[in-house]
């Protein structure tokens, strides 16, 4: 950790408003991207963003300068987004067990030089809230289905099913974008 960031964190720990402003300016863009990734729309993202920054400032004394500060902060933002979903009961969607994918824990990445990162993020943003949340937690944050199930108060099977459905939707969107016949062999 560089000295400047360390000084900003210590200022925030002391309740210094200038330190809080500096921390906000330093991380607001990256944390806004996290909020957009998890929220169903920009209005909810704004709420999550504001609530999460408040929590960061309230809990910053818990950071013990061990590990990566941005990772610690990101975790606060992700947990705030999850709490928002739980409170709004948007993740109670259950799928029947016969729709579950076969057990396979590969974390295959979608890569193609014709699809930009922004286009892929836009496609993820268009997923339903439950698919988007599970996809982000699994594929981007690296949580297991067991962890996701616990965080979202859903079954592991639902987590797996939502991930499978999200991947299928994204695959179709990518193939459509690339002009490939989805139904070909």
CNS distance restraints for C-alpha pairs under 8 A (distance, minus, plus):
assign (resid   1 and name CA) (resid   5 and name CA) 6.79 0.50 0.50
assign (resid   1 and name CA) (resid   6 and name CA) 6.70 0.50 0.50
assign (resid   1 and name CA) (resid  68 and name CA) 7.56 0.50 0.50
assign (resid   2 and name CA) (resid   6 and name CA) 6.32 0.50 0.50
assign (resid   3 and name CA) (resid   7 and name CA) 6.11 0.50 0.50
assign (resid   4 and name CA) (resid   8 and name CA) 6.27 0.50 0.50
assign (resid   5 and name CA) (resid   9 and name CA) 6.15 0.50 0.50
assign (resid   6 and name CA) (resid  10 and name CA) 6.19 0.50 0.50
assign (resid   7 and name CA) (resid  11 and name CA) 6.11 0.50 0.50
assign (resid   8 and name CA) (resid  12 and name CA) 6.25 0.50 0.50
assign (resid   8 and name CA) (resid  19 and name CA) 5.07 0.50 0.50
assign (resid   8 and name CA) (resid  20 and name CA) 7.51 0.50 0.50
assign (resid   8 and name CA) (resid  22 and name CA) 6.76 0.50 0.50
assign (resid   8 and name CA) (resid  23 and name CA) 6.42 0.50 0.50
assign (resid   9 and name CA) (resid  13 and name CA) 6.17 0.50 0.50
assign (resid   9 and name CA) (resid  19 and name CA) 7.05 0.50 0.50
assign (resid   9 and name CA) (resid  23 and name CA) 7.37 0.50 0.50
assign (resid   9 and name CA) (resid  60 and name CA) 7.59 0.50 0.50
assign (resid  10 and name CA) (resid  14 and name CA) 6.34 0.50 0.50
assign (resid  10 and name CA) (resid  19 and name CA) 7.98 0.50 0.50
assign (resid  11 and name CA) (resid  15 and name CA) 6.45 0.50 0.50
assign (resid  11 and name CA) (resid  16 and name CA) 5.26 0.50 0.50
assign (resid  11 and name CA) (resid  18 and name CA) 7.78 0.50 0.50
assign (resid  11 and name CA) (resid  19 and name CA) 4.97 0.50 0.50
assign (resid  11 and name CA) (resid  20 and name CA) 7.48 0.50 0.50
assign (resid  12 and name CA) (resid  16 and name CA) 5.32 0.50 0.50
assign (resid  12 and name CA) (resid  17 and name CA) 7.20 0.50 0.50
assign (resid  12 and name CA) (resid  19 and name CA) 5.09 0.50 0.50
assign (resid  12 and name CA) (resid  20 and name CA) 5.34 0.50 0.50
assign (resid  12 and name CA) (resid  23 and name CA) 7.95 0.50 0.50
assign (resid  12 and name CA) (resid  57 and name CA) 6.87 0.50 0.50
assign (resid  12 and name CA) (resid  60 and name CA) 7.17 0.50 0.50
assign (resid  13 and name CA) (resid  57 and name CA) 7.76 0.50 0.50
assign (resid  13 and name CA) (resid  60 and name CA) 5.98 0.50 0.50
assign (resid  13 and name CA) (resid  61 and name CA) 5.37 0.50 0.50
assign (resid  15 and name CA) (resid  19 and name CA) 7.82 0.50 0.50
assign (resid  15 and name CA) (resid  20 and name CA) 7.67 0.50 0.50
assign (resid  16 and name CA) (resid  20 and name CA) 6.41 0.50 0.50
assign (resid  17 and name CA) (resid  21 and name CA) 6.14 0.50 0.50
assign (resid  18 and name CA) (resid  22 and name CA) 6.14 0.50 0.50
assign (resid  19 and name CA) (resid  23 and name CA) 6.12 0.50 0.50
assign (resid  20 and name CA) (resid  24 and name CA) 6.07 0.50 0.50
assign (resid  20 and name CA) (resid  57 and name CA) 7.35 0.50 0.50
assign (resid  21 and name CA) (resid  25 and name CA) 6.16 0.50 0.50
assign (resid  22 and name CA) (resid  26 and name CA) 6.09 0.50 0.50
assign (resid  23 and name CA) (resid  27 and name CA) 6.20 0.50 0.50
assign (resid  23 and name CA) (resid  28 and name CA) 7.99 0.50 0.50
assign (resid  24 and name CA) (resid  28 and name CA) 5.24 0.50 0.50
assign (resid  24 and name CA) (resid  53 and name CA) 7.89 0.50 0.50
assign (resid  25 and name CA) (resid  29 and name CA) 7.84 0.50 0.50
assign (resid  27 and name CA) (resid  31 and name CA) 6.08 0.50 0.50
assign (resid  27 and name CA) (resid  70 and name CA) 7.97 0.50 0.50
assign (resid  28 and name CA) (resid  32 and name CA) 5.84 0.50 0.50
assign (resid  29 and name CA) (resid  33 and name CA) 6.44 0.50 0.50
assign (resid  30 and name CA) (resid  34 and name CA) 6.61 0.50 0.50
assign (resid  31 and name CA) (resid  35 and name CA) 6.34 0.50 0.50
assign (resid  31 and name CA) (resid  49 and name CA) 7.28 0.50 0.50
assign (resid  31 and name CA) (resid  74 and name CA) 6.83 0.50 0.50
assign (resid  31 and name CA) (resid  77 and name CA) 7.12 0.50 0.50
assign (resid  32 and name CA) (resid  36 and name CA) 6.21 0.50 0.50
assign (resid  32 and name CA) (resid  45 and name CA) 7.64 0.50 0.50
assign (resid  32 and name CA) (resid  49 and name CA) 6.37 0.50 0.50
assign (resid  33 and name CA) (resid  37 and name CA) 6.18 0.50 0.50
assign (resid  34 and name CA) (resid  38 and name CA) 6.58 0.50 0.50
assign (resid  34 and name CA) (resid  74 and name CA) 7.61 0.50 0.50
assign (resid  34 and name CA) (resid  77 and name CA) 7.21 0.50 0.50
assign (resid  34 and name CA) (resid  78 and name CA) 7.26 0.50 0.50
assign (resid  35 and name CA) (resid  39 and name CA) 5.91 0.50 0.50
assign (resid  35 and name CA) (resid  45 and name CA) 5.02 0.50 0.50
assign (resid  35 and name CA) (resid  46 and name CA) 7.58 0.50 0.50
assign (resid  35 and name CA) (resid  48 and name CA) 6.38 0.50 0.50
assign (resid  35 and name CA) (resid  49 and name CA) 6.05 0.50 0.50
assign (resid  35 and name CA) (resid  77 and name CA) 7.13 0.50 0.50
assign (resid  35 and name CA) (resid  78 and name CA) 7.62 0.50 0.50
assign (resid  35 and name CA) (resid  81 and name CA) 6.97 0.50 0.50
assign (resid  36 and name CA) (resid  40 and name CA) 7.79 0.50 0.50
assign (resid  36 and name CA) (resid  41 and name CA) 7.27 0.50 0.50
assign (resid  36 and name CA) (resid  42 and name CA) 6.67 0.50 0.50
assign (resid  36 and name CA) (resid  45 and name CA) 5.44 0.50 0.50
assign (resid  36 and name CA) (resid 125 and name CA) 7.71 0.50 0.50
assign (resid  37 and name CA) (resid 121 and name CA) 7.74 0.50 0.50
assign (resid  37 and name CA) (resid 124 and name CA) 7.75 0.50 0.50
assign (resid  37 and name CA) (resid 125 and name CA) 6.37 0.50 0.50
assign (resid  37 and name CA) (resid 132 and name CA) 7.87 0.50 0.50
assign (resid  37 and name CA) (resid 136 and name CA) 7.34 0.50 0.50
assign (resid  38 and name CA) (resid  45 and name CA) 7.54 0.50 0.50
assign (resid  38 and name CA) (resid  78 and name CA) 7.73 0.50 0.50
assign (resid  38 and name CA) (resid  81 and name CA) 6.37 0.50 0.50
assign (resid  38 and name CA) (resid 129 and name CA) 7.87 0.50 0.50
assign (resid  38 and name CA) (resid 132 and name CA) 6.81 0.50 0.50
assign (resid  38 and name CA) (resid 133 and name CA) 5.83 0.50 0.50
assign (resid  38 and name CA) (resid 136 and name CA) 7.21 0.50 0.50
assign (resid  39 and name CA) (resid  44 and name CA) 5.73 0.50 0.50
assign (resid  39 and name CA) (resid  45 and name CA) 5.03 0.50 0.50
assign (resid  39 and name CA) (resid  48 and name CA) 7.79 0.50 0.50
assign (resid  39 and name CA) (resid  81 and name CA) 6.96 0.50 0.50
assign (resid  39 and name CA) (resid 129 and name CA) 7.40 0.50 0.50
assign (resid  40 and name CA) (resid  44 and name CA) 6.69 0.50 0.50
assign (resid  40 and name CA) (resid  45 and name CA) 7.50 0.50 0.50
assign (resid  40 and name CA) (resid 125 and name CA) 7.42 0.50 0.50
assign (resid  40 and name CA) (resid 128 and name CA) 7.56 0.50 0.50
assign (resid  40 and name CA) (resid 129 and name CA) 5.59 0.50 0.50
assign (resid  41 and name CA) (resid  45 and name CA) 6.23 0.50 0.50
assign (resid  42 and name CA) (resid  46 and name CA) 6.11 0.50 0.50
assign (resid  43 and name CA) (resid  47 and name CA) 6.52 0.50 0.50
assign (resid  44 and name CA) (resid  48 and name CA) 6.21 0.50 0.50
assign (resid  45 and name CA) (resid  49 and name CA) 5.94 0.50 0.50
assign (resid  46 and name CA) (resid  50 and name CA) 6.15 0.50 0.50
assign (resid  47 and name CA) (resid  51 and name CA) 6.08 0.50 0.50
assign (resid  48 and name CA) (resid  52 and name CA) 5.83 0.50 0.50
assign (resid  48 and name CA) (resid  77 and name CA) 7.42 0.50 0.50
assign (resid  48 and name CA) (resid  80 and name CA) 6.29 0.50 0.50
assign (resid  48 and name CA) (resid  81 and name CA) 5.80 0.50 0.50
assign (resid  48 and name CA) (resid  84 and name CA) 7.14 0.50 0.50
assign (resid  49 and name CA) (resid  53 and name CA) 6.24 0.50 0.50
assign (resid  49 and name CA) (resid  77 and name CA) 7.26 0.50 0.50
assign (resid  50 and name CA) (resid  54 and name CA) 6.33 0.50 0.50
assign (resid  51 and name CA) (resid  55 and name CA) 6.28 0.50 0.50
assign (resid  51 and name CA) (resid  80 and name CA) 7.17 0.50 0.50
assign (resid  52 and name CA) (resid  56 and name CA) 6.12 0.50 0.50
assign (resid  52 and name CA) (resid  76 and name CA) 6.34 0.50 0.50
assign (resid  52 and name CA) (resid  77 and name CA) 5.17 0.50 0.50
assign (resid  52 and name CA) (resid  80 and name CA) 5.80 0.50 0.50
assign (resid  53 and name CA) (resid  57 and name CA) 6.27 0.50 0.50
assign (resid  53 and name CA) (resid  77 and name CA) 7.73 0.50 0.50
assign (resid  54 and name CA) (resid  58 and name CA) 6.15 0.50 0.50
assign (resid  55 and name CA) (resid  59 and name CA) 5.85 0.50 0.50
assign (resid  55 and name CA) (resid  76 and name CA) 7.26 0.50 0.50
assign (resid  56 and name CA) (resid  60 and name CA) 5.49 0.50 0.50
assign (resid  56 and name CA) (resid  73 and name CA) 6.67 0.50 0.50
assign (resid  56 and name CA) (resid  76 and name CA) 6.74 0.50 0.50
assign (resid  59 and name CA) (resid  63 and name CA) 7.58 0.50 0.50
assign (resid  63 and name CA) (resid  69 and name CA) 7.59 0.50 0.50
assign (resid  63 and name CA) (resid  72 and name CA) 7.61 0.50 0.50
assign (resid  65 and name CA) (resid  69 and name CA) 7.28 0.50 0.50
assign (resid  67 and name CA) (resid  71 and name CA) 7.94 0.50 0.50
assign (resid  67 and name CA) (resid  72 and name CA) 7.96 0.50 0.50
assign (resid  68 and name CA) (resid  72 and name CA) 6.41 0.50 0.50
assign (resid  69 and name CA) (resid  73 and name CA) 6.10 0.50 0.50
assign (resid  70 and name CA) (resid  74 and name CA) 5.92 0.50 0.50
assign (resid  71 and name CA) (resid  75 and name CA) 6.20 0.50 0.50
assign (resid  72 and name CA) (resid  76 and name CA) 6.64 0.50 0.50
assign (resid  73 and name CA) (resid  77 and name CA) 6.51 0.50 0.50
assign (resid  74 and name CA) (resid  78 and name CA) 6.17 0.50 0.50
assign (resid  75 and name CA) (resid  79 and name CA) 6.01 0.50 0.50
assign (resid  76 and name CA) (resid  80 and name CA) 6.09 0.50 0.50
assign (resid  77 and name CA) (resid  81 and name CA) 6.25 0.50 0.50
assign (resid  78 and name CA) (resid  82 and name CA) 6.22 0.50 0.50
assign (resid  79 and name CA) (resid  83 and name CA) 6.12 0.50 0.50
assign (resid  80 and name CA) (resid  84 and name CA) 6.20 0.50 0.50
assign (resid  81 and name CA) (resid  85 and name CA) 6.39 0.50 0.50
assign (resid  82 and name CA) (resid  86 and name CA) 6.23 0.50 0.50
assign (resid  82 and name CA) (resid 151 and name CA) 7.38 0.50 0.50
assign (resid  82 and name CA) (resid 152 and name CA) 6.97 0.50 0.50
assign (resid  83 and name CA) (resid  87 and name CA) 6.07 0.50 0.50
assign (resid  84 and name CA) (resid  88 and name CA) 6.27 0.50 0.50
assign (resid  85 and name CA) (resid  89 and name CA) 6.06 0.50 0.50
assign (resid  85 and name CA) (resid  90 and name CA) 5.62 0.50 0.50
assign (resid  85 and name CA) (resid  91 and name CA) 6.63 0.50 0.50
assign (resid  86 and name CA) (resid  90 and name CA) 6.68 0.50 0.50
assign (resid  86 and name CA) (resid  91 and name CA) 6.78 0.50 0.50
assign (resid  86 and name CA) (resid 152 and name CA) 6.73 0.50 0.50
assign (resid  90 and name CA) (resid 129 and name CA) 6.94 0.50 0.50
assign (resid  90 and name CA) (resid 130 and name CA) 6.87 0.50 0.50
assign (resid  91 and name CA) (resid 129 and name CA) 7.34 0.50 0.50
assign (resid  91 and name CA) (resid 130 and name CA) 5.24 0.50 0.50
assign (resid  91 and name CA) (resid 152 and name CA) 7.09 0.50 0.50
assign (resid  91 and name CA) (resid 154 and name CA) 7.75 0.50 0.50
assign (resid  92 and name CA) (resid 154 and name CA) 7.12 0.50 0.50
assign (resid  93 and name CA) (resid 130 and name CA) 7.27 0.50 0.50
assign (resid  94 and name CA) (resid 154 and name CA) 7.84 0.50 0.50
assign (resid  94 and name CA) (resid 158 and name CA) 5.93 0.50 0.50
assign (resid  95 and name CA) (resid  99 and name CA) 6.77 0.50 0.50
assign (resid  95 and name CA) (resid 100 and name CA) 7.93 0.50 0.50
assign (resid  95 and name CA) (resid 158 and name CA) 6.15 0.50 0.50
assign (resid  95 and name CA) (resid 161 and name CA) 7.07 0.50 0.50
assign (resid  96 and name CA) (resid 100 and name CA) 7.53 0.50 0.50
assign (resid  97 and name CA) (resid 157 and name CA) 7.05 0.50 0.50
assign (resid  99 and name CA) (resid 161 and name CA) 6.80 0.50 0.50
assign (resid 100 and name CA) (resid 157 and name CA) 6.55 0.50 0.50
assign (resid 100 and name CA) (resid 158 and name CA) 7.70 0.50 0.50
assign (resid 100 and name CA) (resid 160 and name CA) 6.71 0.50 0.50
assign (resid 100 and name CA) (resid 161 and name CA) 4.93 0.50 0.50
assign (resid 100 and name CA) (resid 164 and name CA) 7.84 0.50 0.50
assign (resid 101 and name CA) (resid 160 and name CA) 6.87 0.50 0.50
assign (resid 101 and name CA) (resid 161 and name CA) 6.13 0.50 0.50
assign (resid 101 and name CA) (resid 164 and name CA) 6.34 0.50 0.50
assign (resid 107 and name CA) (resid 139 and name CA) 6.62 0.50 0.50
assign (resid 111 and name CA) (resid 115 and name CA) 7.58 0.50 0.50
assign (resid 114 and name CA) (resid 178 and name CA) 7.32 0.50 0.50
assign (resid 115 and name CA) (resid 119 and name CA) 6.26 0.50 0.50
assign (resid 115 and name CA) (resid 120 and name CA) 6.70 0.50 0.50
assign (resid 115 and name CA) (resid 174 and name CA) 7.68 0.50 0.50
assign (resid 115 and name CA) (resid 178 and name CA) 7.96 0.50 0.50
assign (resid 116 and name CA) (resid 120 and name CA) 6.31 0.50 0.50
assign (resid 117 and name CA) (resid 121 and name CA) 6.11 0.50 0.50
assign (resid 118 and name CA) (resid 122 and name CA) 6.11 0.50 0.50
assign (resid 119 and name CA) (resid 123 and name CA) 6.28 0.50 0.50
assign (resid 120 and name CA) (resid 124 and name CA) 6.29 0.50 0.50
assign (resid 121 and name CA) (resid 125 and name CA) 6.07 0.50 0.50
assign (resid 122 and name CA) (resid 126 and name CA) 6.38 0.50 0.50
assign (resid 123 and name CA) (resid 127 and name CA) 6.94 0.50 0.50
assign (resid 123 and name CA) (resid 170 and name CA) 6.66 0.50 0.50
assign (resid 123 and name CA) (resid 173 and name CA) 7.17 0.50 0.50
assign (resid 124 and name CA) (resid 132 and name CA) 6.35 0.50 0.50
assign (resid 124 and name CA) (resid 170 and name CA) 7.12 0.50 0.50
assign (resid 125 and name CA) (resid 132 and name CA) 6.87 0.50 0.50
assign (resid 126 and name CA) (resid 132 and name CA) 7.97 0.50 0.50
assign (resid 127 and name CA) (resid 131 and name CA) 5.98 0.50 0.50
assign (resid 127 and name CA) (resid 132 and name CA) 5.28 0.50 0.50
assign (resid 127 and name CA) (resid 166 and name CA) 6.91 0.50 0.50
assign (resid 127 and name CA) (resid 169 and name CA) 7.83 0.50 0.50
assign (resid 128 and name CA) (resid 132 and name CA) 5.93 0.50 0.50
assign (resid 129 and name CA) (resid 133 and name CA) 6.02 0.50 0.50
assign (resid 130 and name CA) (resid 134 and name CA) 6.27 0.50 0.50
assign (resid 130 and name CA) (resid 162 and name CA) 7.05 0.50 0.50
assign (resid 131 and name CA) (resid 135 and name CA) 5.91 0.50 0.50
assign (resid 131 and name CA) (resid 162 and name CA) 5.15 0.50 0.50
assign (resid 131 and name CA) (resid 163 and name CA) 6.31 0.50 0.50
assign (resid 131 and name CA) (resid 165 and name CA) 7.18 0.50 0.50
assign (resid 131 and name CA) (resid 166 and name CA) 5.34 0.50 0.50
assign (resid 132 and name CA) (resid 136 and name CA) 6.01 0.50 0.50
assign (resid 132 and name CA) (resid 166 and name CA) 7.07 0.50 0.50
assign (resid 133 and name CA) (resid 137 and name CA) 6.13 0.50 0.50
assign (resid 134 and name CA) (resid 138 and name CA) 5.98 0.50 0.50
assign (resid 134 and name CA) (resid 148 and name CA) 7.03 0.50 0.50
assign (resid 134 and name CA) (resid 159 and name CA) 6.32 0.50 0.50
assign (resid 134 and name CA) (resid 162 and name CA) 6.52 0.50 0.50
assign (resid 134 and name CA) (resid 163 and name CA) 5.99 0.50 0.50
assign (resid 135 and name CA) (resid 139 and name CA) 5.57 0.50 0.50
assign (resid 135 and name CA) (resid 140 and name CA) 7.34 0.50 0.50
assign (resid 135 and name CA) (resid 162 and name CA) 7.60 0.50 0.50
assign (resid 135 and name CA) (resid 163 and name CA) 5.41 0.50 0.50
assign (resid 135 and name CA) (resid 166 and name CA) 6.54 0.50 0.50
assign (resid 135 and name CA) (resid 167 and name CA) 7.84 0.50 0.50
assign (resid 136 and name CA) (resid 140 and name CA) 4.96 0.50 0.50
assign (resid 136 and name CA) (resid 141 and name CA) 6.31 0.50 0.50
assign (resid 137 and name CA) (resid 141 and name CA) 4.84 0.50 0.50
assign (resid 137 and name CA) (resid 142 and name CA) 6.22 0.50 0.50
assign (resid 137 and name CA) (resid 143 and name CA) 5.71 0.50 0.50
assign (resid 137 and name CA) (resid 148 and name CA) 6.92 0.50 0.50
assign (resid 138 and name CA) (resid 142 and name CA) 4.82 0.50 0.50
assign (resid 138 and name CA) (resid 143 and name CA) 4.92 0.50 0.50
assign (resid 138 and name CA) (resid 144 and name CA) 6.30 0.50 0.50
assign (resid 138 and name CA) (resid 145 and name CA) 7.22 0.50 0.50
assign (resid 138 and name CA) (resid 148 and name CA) 7.55 0.50 0.50
assign (resid 138 and name CA) (resid 163 and name CA) 7.78 0.50 0.50
assign (resid 139 and name CA) (resid 143 and name CA) 7.80 0.50 0.50
assign (resid 143 and name CA) (resid 147 and name CA) 6.01 0.50 0.50
assign (resid 143 and name CA) (resid 148 and name CA) 6.37 0.50 0.50
assign (resid 144 and name CA) (resid 148 and name CA) 6.20 0.50 0.50
assign (resid 145 and name CA) (resid 149 and name CA) 5.94 0.50 0.50
assign (resid 145 and name CA) (resid 156 and name CA) 5.49 0.50 0.50
assign (resid 145 and name CA) (resid 159 and name CA) 5.82 0.50 0.50
assign (resid 145 and name CA) (resid 160 and name CA) 6.50 0.50 0.50
assign (resid 146 and name CA) (resid 150 and name CA) 6.31 0.50 0.50
assign (resid 146 and name CA) (resid 156 and name CA) 5.58 0.50 0.50
assign (resid 147 and name CA) (resid 151 and name CA) 6.16 0.50 0.50
assign (resid 148 and name CA) (resid 152 and name CA) 6.00 0.50 0.50
assign (resid 148 and name CA) (resid 154 and name CA) 7.91 0.50 0.50
assign (resid 148 and name CA) (resid 156 and name CA) 7.53 0.50 0.50
assign (resid 148 and name CA) (resid 159 and name CA) 6.77 0.50 0.50
assign (resid 149 and name CA) (resid 153 and name CA) 5.54 0.50 0.50
assign (resid 149 and name CA) (resid 154 and name CA) 4.74 0.50 0.50
assign (resid 149 and name CA) (resid 155 and name CA) 5.21 0.50 0.50
assign (resid 149 and name CA) (resid 156 and name CA) 5.15 0.50 0.50
assign (resid 149 and name CA) (resid 158 and name CA) 7.78 0.50 0.50
assign (resid 149 and name CA) (resid 159 and name CA) 6.16 0.50 0.50
assign (resid 150 and name CA) (resid 154 and name CA) 6.76 0.50 0.50
assign (resid 150 and name CA) (resid 155 and name CA) 7.81 0.50 0.50
assign (resid 154 and name CA) (resid 158 and name CA) 6.36 0.50 0.50
assign (resid 154 and name CA) (resid 159 and name CA) 7.03 0.50 0.50
assign (resid 155 and name CA) (resid 159 and name CA) 6.45 0.50 0.50
assign (resid 156 and name CA) (resid 160 and name CA) 6.22 0.50 0.50
assign (resid 157 and name CA) (resid 161 and name CA) 6.00 0.50 0.50
assign (resid 158 and name CA) (resid 162 and name CA) 5.90 0.50 0.50
assign (resid 159 and name CA) (resid 163 and name CA) 6.17 0.50 0.50
assign (resid 160 and name CA) (resid 164 and name CA) 6.12 0.50 0.50
assign (resid 161 and name CA) (resid 165 and name CA) 6.11 0.50 0.50
assign (resid 162 and name CA) (resid 166 and name CA) 6.01 0.50 0.50
assign (resid 163 and name CA) (resid 167 and name CA) 6.11 0.50 0.50
assign (resid 164 and name CA) (resid 168 and name CA) 6.21 0.50 0.50
assign (resid 165 and name CA) (resid 169 and name CA) 6.16 0.50 0.50
assign (resid 166 and name CA) (resid 170 and name CA) 6.12 0.50 0.50
assign (resid 167 and name CA) (resid 171 and name CA) 5.95 0.50 0.50
assign (resid 168 and name CA) (resid 172 and name CA) 6.25 0.50 0.50
assign (resid 169 and name CA) (resid 173 and name CA) 6.24 0.50 0.50
assign (resid 170 and name CA) (resid 174 and name CA) 6.07 0.50 0.50
assign (resid 171 and name CA) (resid 175 and name CA) 6.08 0.50 0.50
assign (resid 172 and name CA) (resid 176 and name CA) 5.97 0.50 0.50
assign (resid 172 and name CA) (resid 182 and name CA) 6.55 0.50 0.50
assign (resid 173 and name CA) (resid 177 and name CA) 6.02 0.50 0.50
assign (resid 174 and name CA) (resid 178 and name CA) 6.09 0.50 0.50
assign (resid 175 and name CA) (resid 179 and name CA) 6.07 0.50 0.50
assign (resid 175 and name CA) (resid 180 and name CA) 5.06 0.50 0.50
assign (resid 175 and name CA) (resid 181 and name CA) 7.06 0.50 0.50
assign (resid 175 and name CA) (resid 182 and name CA) 6.22 0.50 0.50
assign (resid 176 and name CA) (resid 180 and name CA) 5.91 0.50 0.50
assign (resid 176 and name CA) (resid 181 and name CA) 7.30 0.50 0.50
assign (resid 176 and name CA) (resid 182 and name CA) 7.14 0.50 0.50
